[in-house]
């Protein structure tokens, strides 16, 4: 495994720090305000998105250590696309939280409908661009331990596939299947306890990009073990998506 720091890429690392600060501000506002959206404090959502973005950017900052020299310029374009898209999304989420209004699935006005559509276009662009990383892991020497490399390959596949599951929610203008959004959910995460919730496989698939390589690294997993674990993980995520689409909660 390469020995360089996870903090190798200055833009992604700065972006991660900024996202964590954004989350910290949201947590403070969460404790100070009573504004609610769908029955929960409005600033829970920006706090969660800030933490998730920070983790994602740190992951890409670490992966930048392994990008081949001939791909450096392409990776820089990838950096700016991701930073720009996530900055736009986080700013809009925060504004809507402050207003006590939905940021996603909101077509209550023309402007809010346009902003929601722009978020979808941006996320679609950045997720598609991530396929570049997927291609590099197969066509170039990433200088990684085989277990971590195979975990990364599967992690990117799941990140892209389940990232696009967000468009299912966008098409429905809802993340809950079988009931309106805003029902009884898990603490903080607010995933539906009684009905299907597409956010669950969406979240698990997106964070395969971090979880699978971290498990492979901690356990010093060999290539075959990483492949088996990754396939089982992917099957579990697909099962979660299937049950969500059937309106069934894994917690019921």
C-alpha positions in Angstrom: 0.0 0.0 0.0 1.2 3.5 -0.8 2.5 5.4 2.3 1.6 9.0 1.5 -0.9 10.9 3.6 -4.6 10.9 3.0 -4.2 14.7 2.9 -2.2 14.7 -0.3 -4.5 16.7 -2.5 -4.8 20.3 -1.4 -8.1 21.2 -3.0 -9.9 18.1 -1.9 -8.4 18.4 1.6 -9.4 22.0 1.9 -12.9 21.1 0.5 -13.2 18.4 3.2 -12.2 20.9 5.9 -14.7 23.4 4.6 -17.5 20.7 4.5 -16.7 19.7 8.1 -16.9 23.3 9.2 -20.2 23.7 7.4 -21.4 20.6 9.3 -20.2 22.1 12.6 -22.1 25.3 11.9 -25.2 23.3 11.0 -24.9 21.4 14.3 -24.7 24.6 16.3 -27.8 26.0 14.5 -29.5 22.6 15.1 -29.1 23.2 18.8 -30.2 26.8 18.7 -33.2 26.8 16.4 -36.6 25.2 16.3 -37.2 25.5 12.5 -38.5 22.1 11.2 -38.8 20.5 7.8 -40.9 17.3 7.5 -41.1 17.1 11.3 -37.4 17.3 12.2 -35.0 20.2 12.8 -34.2 21.8 9.5 -30.4 21.8 10.1 -30.1 18.1 10.5 -29.9 17.7 6.8 -27.1 20.2 6.1 -25.1 18.7 9.0 -25.4 15.2 7.5 -24.6 16.3 4.0 -21.6 18.3 5.2 -20.2 15.3 7.1 -20.8 13.0 4.1 -19.2 15.5 1.7 -16.1 15.9 4.0 -15.6 12.1 4.1 -16.0 11.8 0.3 -13.5 14.6 -0.3 -10.9 13.0 2.1 -11.4 9.7 0.3 -10.7 11.4 -3.1 -7.7 13.2 -1.6 -6.2 9.9 -0.6 -7.0 8.3 -3.9 -5.1 11.1 -5.6 -1.9 9.5 -4.4 -2.4 6.7 -6.9 -3.5 8.6 -10.0 -1.0 7.9 -12.9 1.0 10.8 -14.0 -0.6 10.8 -17.5 -4.0 11.2 -15.8 -3.1 14.2 -13.5 -4.8 16.8 -15.7 -7.9 14.8 -16.1 -8.0 14.3 -12.3 -7.8 18.0 -11.8 -10.9 18.5 -14.0 -12.5 15.8 -11.9 -11.6 17.8 -8.7 -13.2 21.0 -9.9 -16.3 19.4 -11.1 -16.9 17.6 -7.8 -16.0 20.7 -5.6 -18.2 22.9 -7.7 -21.2 20.6 -7.7 -21.0 19.9 -4.0 -20.5 23.6 -3.1 -23.6 24.4 -5.1 -25.6 21.7 -3.4 -24.5 22.4 0.1 -25.2 26.1 -0.2 -28.7 25.5 -1.5 -29.4 22.9 1.2 -28.3 25.5 3.8 -30.4 28.3 2.4 -33.5 26.1 2.3 -32.9 24.9 5.8 -32.7 28.5 7.0 -35.9 29.2 5.2 -37.6 26.1 6.6 -38.2 24.7 3.2 -37.3 21.5 1.3 -34.1 21.6 -0.8 -34.8 18.3 -2.7 -38.1 17.2 -4.4 -39.3 20.8 -4.1 -41.3 22.1 -7.1 -43.5 24.4 -5.1 -42.2 27.4 -7.1 -40.5 27.7 -10.5 -37.3 28.9 -9.0 -37.1 26.0 -6.5 -38.0 23.6 -9.2 -35.1 24.9 -11.3 -32.7 24.7 -8.4 -33.7 21.1 -7.7 -33.2 20.3 -11.4 -29.8 21.9 -11.4 -28.7 19.8 -8.4 -29.8 16.7 -10.3 -27.8 17.7 -13.4 -24.7 18.5 -11.3 -24.8 15.2 -9.3 -25.4 13.3 -12.5 -22.3 15.0 -14.1 -20.0 14.4 -11.1 -21.2 10.8 -10.6 -20.6 10.0 -14.3 -17.2 11.6 -14.1 -16.3 9.2 -11.3 -16.3 6.5 -13.8 -13.0 7.8 -14.9 -11.6 6.6 -11.6 -13.2 3.2 -12.3 -11.4 3.1 -15.6 -8.0 4.0 -14.2 -8.1 1.2 -11.6 -8.3 -1.4 -14.4 -6.1 0.2 -17.0 -3.3 1.8 -14.9 -1.0 0.7 -12.1 -2.6 2.3 -8.9 0.3 0.8 -6.8 -2.2 -0.6 -4.3 -2.4 -3.7 -2.3 -4.6 -6.2 -4.2 -7.2 -6.3 -1.5 -7.6 -2.6 -1.3 -7.5 -2.3 -5.1 -10.3 -4.7 -5.6 -12.3 -3.1 -2.9 -11.8 0.3 -4.6 -12.9 -1.1 -7.9 -16.2 -2.5 -6.5 -16.6 0.6 -4.4 -16.5 2.9 -7.4 -19.0 0.7 -9.3 -21.4 0.8 -6.3 -20.8 4.5 -5.9 -21.9 5.2 -9.4 -24.7 2.7 -9.6 -26.4 3.6 -6.3 -25.6 7.3 -6.9 -27.9 7.2 -9.8 -30.6 5.6 -7.6 -31.0 9.3 -6.5 -32.8 9.8 -9.9 -35.4 7.3 -8.8 -36.2 9.6 -5.9 -36.1 12.6 -8.1 -38.5 11.1 -10.5 -40.9 10.3 -7.6 -40.3 13.6 -5.9 -40.0 11.5 -2.7 -37.6 9.1 -1.0 -40.3 7.1 0.8 -42.2 4.3 -0.9 -45.7 3.5 0.3 -46.2 6.7 2.3 -45.5 10.5 2.2 -42.1 11.7 3.3 -41.8 12.8 6.9 -43.1 9.7 8.8 -41.6 7.9 11.7 -37.9 7.3 11.1 -34.6 6.4 12.8 -33.0 9.1 15.0 -30.7 11.5 13.1 -30.7 9.5 9.8 -34.5 9.7 9.7 -34.8 6.6 7.5 -38.3 5.3 7.5 -39.1 2.6 10.0 -42.5 1.6 8.6 -42.1 2.0 4.8 -39.6 1.7 2.0 -36.9 4.3 1.9 -34.6 4.6 -1.1 -32.2 6.7 0.9 -30.9 3.6 2.6 -29.5 1.7 -0.4 -28.4 5.1 -1.8 -26.4 5.9 1.3 -24.9 2.4 1.6 -23.9 2.2 -2.1 -22.3 5.7 -2.1 -20.2 5.0 1.0 -19.0 1.6 -0.3 -16.3 3.8 -1.8 -14.9 4.4 1.7 -16.2 1.4 3.7 -14.9 -1.5 1.5 -11.3 -0.2 1.1 -11.1 0.7 4.8 -12.2 -2.9 5.8 -9.7 -4.4 3.3 -6.9 -2.2 4.8 -7.7 -2.8 8.5 -8.1 -6.6 8.0 -5.2 -6.8 5.5 -7.5 -8.7 3.2 -6.2 -10.4 0.1 -7.6 -9.9 -3.3 -9.9 -12.9 -3.3 -11.3 -12.0 0.1 -12.0 -8.5 -1.0 -13.8 -9.7 -4.1 -16.0 -12.0 -2.1 -16.8 -9.3 0.5 -17.5 -6.7 -2.1 -19.9 -9.0 -4.0 -21.8 -9.8 -0.7 -21.9 -6.1 0.1 -23.3 -5.3 -3.4 -25.9 -8.0 -3.1 -27.0 -6.6 0.3 -27.3 -3.1 -1.2 -29.4 -4.5 -4.1 -31.6 -6.3 -1.7 -32.1 -3.0 0.2 -33.0 -1.3 -3.0 -35.5 -4.0 -4.0 -37.2 -4.0 -0.6 -37.3 -0.1 -0.6 -39.0 -0.2 -4.0 -41.5 -2.7 -2.6 -42.4 -0.3 0.2 -40.8 -2.5 2.8 -38.5 -1.1 5.6 -35.6 -3.3 6.8 -36.4 -2.1 10.3 -40.0 -3.3 10.3 
